[in-house]
């Protein structure tokens, strides 16, 4: 095998990295994608109830990749956000902070994870890249390449991209430390039905056990992301459906009328993780392999897509100049652009979760004062809108809708 670039992991970030390079002109014969789950049929995979909040930059990225038309019908716009900070027992939860999209562009679109994965993989197959059901066992640097061994053989590549998730084998084999910890929280996700209309508004109640969010889908339906202490989450999952519906309704606090129905609820343990380095000798880490953040800001995959777009841009620029895609200067440039952004998001979500996931009286007073101050400042709310839309330093071209 003679592919120049090997990607381990065919999740949304890994598939998007490959697709971005292919759309920019990289021949399919120069790239390979391996994923241990590629041989599993869809019926063998556990259903996933997660809905992703893709910011405006990620949506432009997907448009540039040519896959947005296949997602648009199932993408629901999020036009505003409302936040509250109260105790669970509070009968009334007043608005603490709210802001809306401006200039007609939604703050984000809500897209099912399963559909996004299917569309990206289908686009790869149409361009001639077939996922290989392989597991990377080891790799070592040679004179001008990386010798990668999988369970099905060996090959030399110029660049190995680890997009293989939070428990990345590529990161582990490379000896790159991951700094972080478990939150002791679990995210309960699922689709809920409610009697009230949402008008494209997302709500997030900061509660002592963790944030509870409802994200708008069709009118009358929302995606729930309920972060809760692990021991309480376990008890919630063991409840009969009607009692679980009542607990969800209690947390929604009437902001969407009455919670009338709940779909399948899935659970996901929450943690913080940041790789000490995003690069190694002829390798780069993207998305969860490089960073894992709390879902309270909904920025996990947006960060991963930022990695994918940035790395693809740098690799294609080097290849057009006849340079090595595993060039250390390229990799250092990638790390310089992406690690500070990821570290800042990790610090922000960590700080917010610690600040709001408690019921300390003095902290509540300070929180409420801060949220009210932001709510009265159009300048600060504009900064929140910019962050929600994915704007920032070193924004990749594909996030601006510009070709590589």
Secondary structure, 3 states (H helix, E strand, C coil): CCCCEEEECCCHHHHHHHHHHHHCCCCHHHEEEECHHHHCCHHHCCCCCCEEEEEHHHHHHHHHCCCHHHHHCCCEEECEEEEEECCCCCCCCCCCEEEECCCCCCCEEEEEHHHHHHHHHHHHHHCCCCCECCCEEEEEECCCCEEEEECCEEEEECEEEECCCCCCHHHHHHCCCEEEEEEEEEEEEEEEEECCCCCCEEEEEEECCEEEEEEECCCCEEEEEEEEEHHHHHHHHCCCHHHHHHHHHHHHCCCCCCEEEECCCEEEEEEEEEECCCEECCEEECHHHCEECCHHHCCHHHHHHHHHHHHHHHHHHHHHCCCCCCCHHHHHHHHHHHHHHHHHHHHHHHHHHHHHCCCCHHHHHHHHHHHHHHHHCHHHHHHHHHHHCCCCCCCCHHHHCCCC
